[in-house]
Amino acid sequence: MSPVSRVHLPDDGASVWAGMADLVLVLPSGQELEAPYVGEPPHGDSFHALTINGARLPGHVWGSRFAAAPDGRYLAVQWMRKMYERQTLVIDIEARRYLVLPTPVQDFRFDGVVLRGDGRSFDVEDSDGWIAF
């Protein structure tokens, strides 16, 4: 059995690193999301399954940076739809949908409902392309 790492995501929108174990992500709202360890490529970050409110997110999230919006509605992660690509994903926890950003963002944080990082910003509530899961 893998060790479990409880990761409290800060309510200021900052991202934190987590990986290499079964994860429990604790959102600022107090909601807990389980992200069990699945595996890792040679010389890389771990990847994890993620289930939200009983629904499995397609693909895997990377053991990397995680950030939550201050109210806990949105979660930003590094995501892998297929081996071993890396994209940045914003998940709407309440509506059970996700948004793939047009370009990967390595170091991100939420400023309200705006995800900022790498000199770019994305207003997640004013974005098209949400996919239900």
PyMOL CGO cylinders between C-alpha atoms (Angstrom):
from pymol import cmd
from pymol.cgo import CYLINDER

trace = [
    CYLINDER, 0.00, 0.00, 0.00, 1.35, 3.43, -0.97, 0.3, 1, 1, 1, 1, 1, 1,
    CYLINDER, 1.35, 3.43, -0.97, 1.71, 6.15, 1.64, 0.3, 1, 1, 1, 1, 1, 1,
    CYLINDER, 1.71, 6.15, 1.64, -1.04, 8.78, 1.62, 0.3, 1, 1, 1, 1, 1, 1,
    CYLINDER, -1.04, 8.78, 1.62, -0.12, 12.43, 1.42, 0.3, 1, 1, 1, 1, 1, 1,
    CYLINDER, -0.12, 12.43, 1.42, -2.76, 14.96, 2.52, 0.3, 1, 1, 1, 1, 1, 1,
    CYLINDER, -2.76, 14.96, 2.52, -2.21, 18.19, 0.64, 0.3, 1, 1, 1, 1, 1, 1,
    CYLINDER, -2.21, 18.19, 0.64, -4.01, 21.33, 1.82, 0.3, 1, 1, 1, 1, 1, 1,
    CYLINDER, -4.01, 21.33, 1.82, -4.40, 23.73, -1.09, 0.3, 1, 1, 1, 1, 1, 1,
    CYLINDER, -4.40, 23.73, -1.09, -4.06, 27.33, 0.12, 0.3, 1, 1, 1, 1, 1, 1,
    CYLINDER, -4.06, 27.33, 0.12, -7.04, 29.68, 0.02, 0.3, 1, 1, 1, 1, 1, 1,
    CYLINDER, -7.04, 29.68, 0.02, -4.93, 32.44, -1.58, 0.3, 1, 1, 1, 1, 1, 1,
    CYLINDER, -4.93, 32.44, -1.58, -4.89, 30.59, -4.93, 0.3, 1, 1, 1, 1, 1, 1,
    CYLINDER, -4.89, 30.59, -4.93, -1.17, 29.69, -4.78, 0.3, 1, 1, 1, 1, 1, 1,
    CYLINDER, -1.17, 29.69, -4.78, -0.05, 26.36, -6.20, 0.3, 1, 1, 1, 1, 1, 1,
    CYLINDER, -0.05, 26.36, -6.20, 1.72, 23.64, -4.27, 0.3, 1, 1, 1, 1, 1, 1,
    CYLINDER, 1.72, 23.64, -4.27, 3.66, 20.60, -5.42, 0.3, 1, 1, 1, 1, 1, 1,
    CYLINDER, 3.66, 20.60, -5.42, 2.46, 17.10, -4.56, 0.3, 1, 1, 1, 1, 1, 1,
    CYLINDER, 2.46, 17.10, -4.56, 3.20, 13.66, -5.93, 0.3, 1, 1, 1, 1, 1, 1,
    CYLINDER, 3.20, 13.66, -5.93, 4.90, 10.26, -5.59, 0.3, 1, 1, 1, 1, 1, 1,
    CYLINDER, 4.90, 10.26, -5.59, 2.19, 8.95, -3.23, 0.3, 1, 1, 1, 1, 1, 1,
    CYLINDER, 2.19, 8.95, -3.23, -1.54, 8.44, -3.02, 0.3, 1, 1, 1, 1, 1, 1,
    CYLINDER, -1.54, 8.44, -3.02, -2.86, 12.00, -2.67, 0.3, 1, 1, 1, 1, 1, 1,
    CYLINDER, -2.86, 12.00, -2.67, -5.78, 13.53, -0.84, 0.3, 1, 1, 1, 1, 1, 1,
    CYLINDER, -5.78, 13.53, -0.84, -6.20, 17.09, -2.07, 0.3, 1, 1, 1, 1, 1, 1,
    CYLINDER, -6.20, 17.09, -2.07, -7.99, 19.24, 0.50, 0.3, 1, 1, 1, 1, 1, 1,
    CYLINDER, -7.99, 19.24, 0.50, -9.64, 22.24, -1.17, 0.3, 1, 1, 1, 1, 1, 1,
    CYLINDER, -9.64, 22.24, -1.17, -10.10, 25.58, 0.62, 0.3, 1, 1, 1, 1, 1, 1,
    CYLINDER, -10.10, 25.58, 0.62, -13.80, 24.67, 0.94, 0.3, 1, 1, 1, 1, 1, 1,
    CYLINDER, -13.80, 24.67, 0.94, -12.79, 21.59, 2.97, 0.3, 1, 1, 1, 1, 1, 1,
    CYLINDER, -12.79, 21.59, 2.97, -13.82, 19.15, 0.22, 0.3, 1, 1, 1, 1, 1, 1,
    CYLINDER, -13.82, 19.15, 0.22, -11.37, 16.27, -0.19, 0.3, 1, 1, 1, 1, 1, 1,
    CYLINDER, -11.37, 16.27, -0.19, -10.43, 14.77, -3.57, 0.3, 1, 1, 1, 1, 1, 1,
    CYLINDER, -10.43, 14.77, -3.57, -8.65, 11.43, -3.80, 0.3, 1, 1, 1, 1, 1, 1,
    CYLINDER, -8.65, 11.43, -3.80, -5.89, 11.04, -6.39, 0.3, 1, 1, 1, 1, 1, 1,
    CYLINDER, -5.89, 11.04, -6.39, -4.36, 7.59, -5.98, 0.3, 1, 1, 1, 1, 1, 1,
    CYLINDER, -4.36, 7.59, -5.98, -0.88, 6.96, -7.36, 0.3, 1, 1, 1, 1, 1, 1,
    CYLINDER, -0.88, 6.96, -7.36, -0.95, 5.07, -10.69, 0.3, 1, 1, 1, 1, 1, 1,
    CYLINDER, -0.95, 5.07, -10.69, 2.66, 5.13, -11.88, 0.3, 1, 1, 1, 1, 1, 1,
    CYLINDER, 2.66, 5.13, -11.88, 5.50, 7.20, -13.26, 0.3, 1, 1, 1, 1, 1, 1,
    CYLINDER, 5.50, 7.20, -13.26, 7.61, 7.29, -16.40, 0.3, 1, 1, 1, 1, 1, 1,
    CYLINDER, 7.61, 7.29, -16.40, 11.36, 6.84, -16.12, 0.3, 1, 1, 1, 1, 1, 1,
    CYLINDER, 11.36, 6.84, -16.12, 12.89, 10.08, -14.78, 0.3, 1, 1, 1, 1, 1, 1,
    CYLINDER, 12.89, 10.08, -14.78, 9.57, 11.87, -14.39, 0.3, 1, 1, 1, 1, 1, 1,
    CYLINDER, 9.57, 11.87, -14.39, 6.74, 12.96, -12.16, 0.3, 1, 1, 1, 1, 1, 1,
    CYLINDER, 6.74, 12.96, -12.16, 4.17, 10.50, -10.88, 0.3, 1, 1, 1, 1, 1, 1,
    CYLINDER, 4.17, 10.50, -10.88, 0.71, 10.34, -12.39, 0.3, 1, 1, 1, 1, 1, 1,
    CYLINDER, 0.71, 10.34, -12.39, -2.57, 9.80, -10.61, 0.3, 1, 1, 1, 1, 1, 1,
    CYLINDER, -2.57, 9.80, -10.61, -6.24, 8.97, -11.16, 0.3, 1, 1, 1, 1, 1, 1,
    CYLINDER, -6.24, 8.97, -11.16, -8.65, 11.67, -9.96, 0.3, 1, 1, 1, 1, 1, 1,
    CYLINDER, -8.65, 11.67, -9.96, -12.29, 11.19, -9.01, 0.3, 1, 1, 1, 1, 1, 1,
    CYLINDER, -12.29, 11.19, -9.01, -14.54, 14.14, -8.27, 0.3, 1, 1, 1, 1, 1, 1,
    CYLINDER, -14.54, 14.14, -8.27, -17.96, 13.65, -6.70, 0.3, 1, 1, 1, 1, 1, 1,
    CYLINDER, -17.96, 13.65, -6.70, -18.04, 10.03, -7.88, 0.3, 1, 1, 1, 1, 1, 1,
    CYLINDER, -18.04, 10.03, -7.88, -16.97, 10.78, -11.47, 0.3, 1, 1, 1, 1, 1, 1,
    CYLINDER, -16.97, 10.78, -11.47, -13.54, 9.75, -12.77, 0.3, 1, 1, 1, 1, 1, 1,
    CYLINDER, -13.54, 9.75, -12.77, -11.71, 12.50, -14.64, 0.3, 1, 1, 1, 1, 1, 1,
    CYLINDER, -11.71, 12.50, -14.64, -10.52, 11.18, -18.02, 0.3, 1, 1, 1, 1, 1, 1,
    CYLINDER, -10.52, 11.18, -18.02, -6.78, 10.68, -18.34, 0.3, 1, 1, 1, 1, 1, 1,
    CYLINDER, -6.78, 10.68, -18.34, -4.45, 11.26, -15.40, 0.3, 1, 1, 1, 1, 1, 1,
    CYLINDER, -4.45, 11.26, -15.40, -3.21, 14.22, -13.39, 0.3, 1, 1, 1, 1, 1, 1,
    CYLINDER, -3.21, 14.22, -13.39, 0.53, 14.62, -12.96, 0.3, 1, 1, 1, 1, 1, 1,
    CYLINDER, 0.53, 14.62, -12.96, 2.09, 14.72, -9.52, 0.3, 1, 1, 1, 1, 1, 1,
    CYLINDER, 2.09, 14.72, -9.52, 3.14, 18.30, -9.95, 0.3, 1, 1, 1, 1, 1, 1,
    CYLINDER, 3.14, 18.30, -9.95, 1.59, 21.69, -9.18, 0.3, 1, 1, 1, 1, 1, 1,
    CYLINDER, 1.59, 21.69, -9.18, -1.97, 21.90, -7.85, 0.3, 1, 1, 1, 1, 1, 1,
    CYLINDER, -1.97, 21.90, -7.85, -3.91, 25.12, -7.19, 0.3, 1, 1, 1, 1, 1, 1,
    CYLINDER, -3.91, 25.12, -7.19, -7.47, 25.82, -6.12, 0.3, 1, 1, 1, 1, 1, 1,
    CYLINDER, -7.47, 25.82, -6.12, -9.53, 28.97, -6.52, 0.3, 1, 1, 1, 1, 1, 1,
    CYLINDER, -9.53, 28.97, -6.52, -10.08, 30.65, -3.14, 0.3, 1, 1, 1, 1, 1, 1,
    CYLINDER, -10.08, 30.65, -3.14, -13.66, 29.32, -2.89, 0.3, 1, 1, 1, 1, 1, 1,
    CYLINDER, -13.66, 29.32, -2.89, -12.60, 25.79, -3.91, 0.3, 1, 1, 1, 1, 1, 1,
    CYLINDER, -12.60, 25.79, -3.91, -14.77, 25.67, -7.05, 0.3, 1, 1, 1, 1, 1, 1,
    CYLINDER, -14.77, 25.67, -7.05, -11.88, 25.42, -9.53, 0.3, 1, 1, 1, 1, 1, 1,
    CYLINDER, -11.88, 25.42, -9.53, -8.82, 23.21, -9.45, 0.3, 1, 1, 1, 1, 1, 1,
    CYLINDER, -8.82, 23.21, -9.45, -5.82, 23.65, -11.79, 0.3, 1, 1, 1, 1, 1, 1,
    CYLINDER, -5.82, 23.65, -11.79, -3.57, 20.67, -12.53, 0.3, 1, 1, 1, 1, 1, 1,
    CYLINDER, -3.57, 20.67, -12.53, -1.05, 19.34, -15.01, 0.3, 1, 1, 1, 1, 1, 1,
    CYLINDER, -1.05, 19.34, -15.01, -2.92, 16.69, -17.03, 0.3, 1, 1, 1, 1, 1, 1,
    CYLINDER, -2.92, 16.69, -17.03, -2.15, 13.75, -19.29, 0.3, 1, 1, 1, 1, 1, 1,
    CYLINDER, -2.15, 13.75, -19.29, -4.86, 12.66, -21.74, 0.3, 1, 1, 1, 1, 1, 1,
    CYLINDER, -4.86, 12.66, -21.74, -2.50, 10.10, -23.31, 0.3, 1, 1, 1, 1, 1, 1,
    CYLINDER, -2.50, 10.10, -23.31, 0.97, 8.88, -22.36, 0.3, 1, 1, 1, 1, 1, 1,
    CYLINDER, 0.97, 8.88, -22.36, 3.11, 11.07, -21.65, 0.3, 1, 1, 1, 1, 1, 1,
    CYLINDER, 3.11, 11.07, -21.65, 1.77, 14.40, -22.81, 0.3, 1, 1, 1, 1, 1, 1,
    CYLINDER, 1.77, 14.40, -22.81, 1.44, 17.32, -20.42, 0.3, 1, 1, 1, 1, 1, 1,
    CYLINDER, 1.44, 17.32, -20.42, -1.31, 19.91, -20.62, 0.3, 1, 1, 1, 1, 1, 1,
    CYLINDER, -1.31, 19.91, -20.62, -2.76, 22.34, -18.10, 0.3, 1, 1, 1, 1, 1, 1,
    CYLINDER, -2.76, 22.34, -18.10, -6.33, 21.65, -17.07, 0.3, 1, 1, 1, 1, 1, 1,
    CYLINDER, -6.33, 21.65, -17.07, -8.84, 23.64, -15.03, 0.3, 1, 1, 1, 1, 1, 1,
    CYLINDER, -8.84, 23.64, -15.03, -11.56, 21.55, -13.40, 0.3, 1, 1, 1, 1, 1, 1,
    CYLINDER, -11.56, 21.55, -13.40, -14.90, 23.01, -12.35, 0.3, 1, 1, 1, 1, 1, 1,
    CYLINDER, -14.90, 23.01, -12.35, -15.62, 20.91, -9.24, 0.3, 1, 1, 1, 1, 1, 1,
    CYLINDER, -15.62, 20.91, -9.24, -19.28, 21.97, -8.91, 0.3, 1, 1, 1, 1, 1, 1,
    CYLINDER, -19.28, 21.97, -8.91, -20.29, 21.49, -12.56, 0.3, 1, 1, 1, 1, 1, 1,
    CYLINDER, -20.29, 21.49, -12.56, -18.09, 18.39, -13.12, 0.3, 1, 1, 1, 1, 1, 1,
    CYLINDER, -18.09, 18.39, -13.12, -16.46, 19.73, -16.25, 0.3, 1, 1, 1, 1, 1, 1,
    CYLINDER, -16.46, 19.73, -16.25, -12.94, 20.57, -17.37, 0.3, 1, 1, 1, 1, 1, 1,
    CYLINDER, -12.94, 20.57, -17.37, -11.16, 23.04, -19.63, 0.3, 1, 1, 1, 1, 1, 1,
    CYLINDER, -11.16, 23.04, -19.63, -7.89, 22.28, -21.41, 0.3, 1, 1, 1, 1, 1, 1,
    CYLINDER, -7.89, 22.28, -21.41, -5.81, 25.45, -21.69, 0.3, 1, 1, 1, 1, 1, 1,
    CYLINDER, -5.81, 25.45, -21.69, -4.46, 26.23, -25.16, 0.3, 1, 1, 1, 1, 1, 1,
    CYLINDER, -4.46, 26.23, -25.16, -0.85, 26.11, -23.95, 0.3, 1, 1, 1, 1, 1, 1,
    CYLINDER, -0.85, 26.11, -23.95, 0.74, 24.43, -20.93, 0.3, 1, 1, 1, 1, 1, 1,
    CYLINDER, 0.74, 24.43, -20.93, 1.38, 26.64, -17.90, 0.3, 1, 1, 1, 1, 1, 1,
    CYLINDER, 1.38, 26.64, -17.90, 4.17, 25.39, -15.64, 0.3, 1, 1, 1, 1, 1, 1,
    CYLINDER, 4.17, 25.39, -15.64, 3.79, 27.57, -12.55, 0.3, 1, 1, 1, 1, 1, 1,
    CYLINDER, 3.79, 27.57, -12.55, 0.27, 28.85, -11.98, 0.3, 1, 1, 1, 1, 1, 1,
    CYLINDER, 0.27, 28.85, -11.98, -1.94, 30.40, -9.33, 0.3, 1, 1, 1, 1, 1, 1,
    CYLINDER, -1.94, 30.40, -9.33, -5.53, 31.56, -9.06, 0.3, 1, 1, 1, 1, 1, 1,
    CYLINDER, -5.53, 31.56, -9.06, -6.35, 35.23, -8.66, 0.3, 1, 1, 1, 1, 1, 1,
    CYLINDER, -6.35, 35.23, -8.66, -10.07, 34.91, -8.03, 0.3, 1, 1, 1, 1, 1, 1,
    CYLINDER, -10.07, 34.91, -8.03, -11.36, 33.06, -11.11, 0.3, 1, 1, 1, 1, 1, 1,
    CYLINDER, -11.36, 33.06, -11.11, -8.36, 34.04, -13.24, 0.3, 1, 1, 1, 1, 1, 1,
    CYLINDER, -8.36, 34.04, -13.24, -5.57, 31.50, -13.58, 0.3, 1, 1, 1, 1, 1, 1,
    CYLINDER, -5.57, 31.50, -13.58, -2.20, 33.25, -13.94, 0.3, 1, 1, 1, 1, 1, 1,
    CYLINDER, -2.20, 33.25, -13.94, 1.17, 31.83, -14.83, 0.3, 1, 1, 1, 1, 1, 1,
    CYLINDER, 1.17, 31.83, -14.83, 4.13, 32.06, -17.17, 0.3, 1, 1, 1, 1, 1, 1,
    CYLINDER, 4.13, 32.06, -17.17, 3.18, 35.66, -18.05, 0.3, 1, 1, 1, 1, 1, 1,
    CYLINDER, 3.18, 35.66, -18.05, -0.34, 34.67, -19.21, 0.3, 1, 1, 1, 1, 1, 1,
    CYLINDER, -0.34, 34.67, -19.21, -3.79, 34.76, -17.69, 0.3, 1, 1, 1, 1, 1, 1,
    CYLINDER, -3.79, 34.76, -17.69, -6.99, 32.80, -18.33, 0.3, 1, 1, 1, 1, 1, 1,
    CYLINDER, -6.99, 32.80, -18.33, -10.41, 33.93, -17.04, 0.3, 1, 1, 1, 1, 1, 1,
    CYLINDER, -10.41, 33.93, -17.04, -11.92, 30.50, -16.48, 0.3, 1, 1, 1, 1, 1, 1,
    CYLINDER, -11.92, 30.50, -16.48, -15.50, 31.75, -16.15, 0.3, 1, 1, 1, 1, 1, 1,
    CYLINDER, -15.50, 31.75, -16.15, -15.25, 33.56, -19.49, 0.3, 1, 1, 1, 1, 1, 1,
    CYLINDER, -15.25, 33.56, -19.49, -13.83, 30.58, -21.40, 0.3, 1, 1, 1, 1, 1, 1,
    CYLINDER, -13.83, 30.58, -21.40, -15.32, 28.35, -24.08, 0.3, 1, 1, 1, 1, 1, 1,
    CYLINDER, -15.32, 28.35, -24.08, -14.48, 24.70, -24.53, 0.3, 1, 1, 1, 1, 1, 1,
    CYLINDER, -14.48, 24.70, -24.53, -15.62, 23.19, -21.23, 0.3, 1, 1, 1, 1, 1, 1,
    CYLINDER, -15.62, 23.19, -21.23, -16.09, 19.40, -21.41, 0.3, 1, 1, 1, 1, 1, 1,
    CYLINDER, -16.09, 19.40, -21.41, -18.42, 17.54, -19.03, 0.3, 1, 1, 1, 1, 1, 1,
    CYLINDER, -18.42, 17.54, -19.03, -17.28, 14.31, -17.37, 0.3, 1, 1, 1, 1, 1, 1,
]
cmd.load_cgo(trace, "trace")
